Amino acid sequence: MPKQKSHKGLLKRIRITGKKKVAFHKANAGHLRSGKGGKKLMSLRRKSIAKTGDMRRLQKMLNIRLTPGDRPAAPAKAEKAAAASA
């Protein structure tokens, strides 16, 4: 059985971080910027992290296990437990 191929169009638009999160640029930042406010334009310049709702679709397209951006990291949980017991 041949290997599954990852979606090349998606790979050109995203970046997979070291912790297996998906970083991407939001839409509406290309042109017609004069009607948008400064706060909106600044937020469009930053990269976003994909949320839990998109993970199933992204994992199927990329054939990779990914971490949602809105899930807390595991070390924070361990630090809370250590602080509670101390």
C-alpha positions as CSV (number, residue, x, y, z in Angstrom):
1,M,0.0,0.0,0.0
2,P,1.5,3.4,-1.0
3,K,2.0,6.2,1.6
4,Q,-0.5,8.9,1.9
5,K,0.5,12.2,0.5
6,S,0.2,15.5,2.4
7,H,-1.7,18.4,0.8
8,K,0.9,20.5,-0.9
9,G,-1.3,23.5,-1.2
10,L,-1.9,23.6,2.5
11,L,1.8,23.0,3.3
12,K,2.6,26.2,1.3
13,R,0.2,28.3,3.5
14,I,1.0,27.1,7.0
15,R,4.0,26.4,9.3
16,I,4.1,23.5,11.7
17,T,5.8,24.6,14.9
18,G,8.1,22.5,17.1
19,K,5.2,21.5,19.4
20,K,3.1,20.3,16.4
21,K,0.9,23.4,16.3
22,V,-0.2,24.9,13.0
23,A,0.6,28.6,12.5
24,F,-0.9,30.6,9.6
25,H,-1.7,34.1,8.5
26,K,-5.3,35.3,8.6
27,A,-7.3,36.3,5.5
28,N,-8.1,39.9,4.5
29,A,-4.6,41.2,4.8
30,G,-3.6,41.4,1.1
31,H,-5.2,44.5,-0.4
32,L,-8.0,47.0,0.2
33,R,-6.3,47.9,3.5
34,S,-7.3,51.6,3.6
35,G,-10.8,50.8,4.9
36,K,-9.5,48.8,7.8
37,G,-8.4,50.3,11.1
38,G,-4.9,50.2,12.5
39,K,-5.7,47.7,15.3
40,K,-7.2,45.4,12.7
41,L,-4.2,45.6,10.4
42,M,-1.8,45.0,13.3
43,S,-3.7,41.8,14.2
44,L,-3.7,40.7,10.6
45,R,0.1,40.9,10.5
46,R,0.6,38.4,13.3
47,K,0.4,34.7,12.8
48,S,-2.5,32.7,14.3
49,I,-2.5,29.2,15.8
50,A,-5.1,26.8,14.6
51,K,-7.8,25.9,17.2
52,T,-9.3,22.5,18.2
53,G,-12.2,22.7,15.7
54,D,-9.8,22.6,12.7
55,M,-7.5,19.8,13.9
56,R,-9.4,16.8,12.4
57,R,-9.5,18.4,9.0
58,L,-5.8,19.5,9.1
59,Q,-4.6,16.1,10.4
60,K,-6.4,14.4,7.5
61,M,-4.9,16.7,5.0
62,L,-1.4,16.5,6.4
63,N,-1.3,12.9,7.7
64,I,0.3,14.2,10.9
65,R,-0.8,14.2,14.6
66,L,-1.1,17.9,15.6
67,T,-1.7,19.8,18.8
68,P,-4.5,22.4,19.0
69,G,-3.4,25.9,19.9
70,D,-6.1,26.4,22.5
71,R,-5.1,23.4,24.7
72,P,-2.9,24.2,27.7
73,A,0.6,22.7,27.7
74,A,1.3,19.6,29.9
75,P,4.1,21.1,32.0
76,A,1.8,23.8,33.4
77,K,-0.4,21.1,34.9
78,A,2.6,19.5,36.6
79,E,3.7,22.9,38.0
80,K,0.2,23.4,39.5
81,A,0.2,20.0,41.1
82,A,3.7,20.7,42.6
83,A,2.5,24.1,43.9
84,A,-0.6,22.6,45.5
85,S,1.3,19.9,47.4
86,A,3.9,22.4,48.7
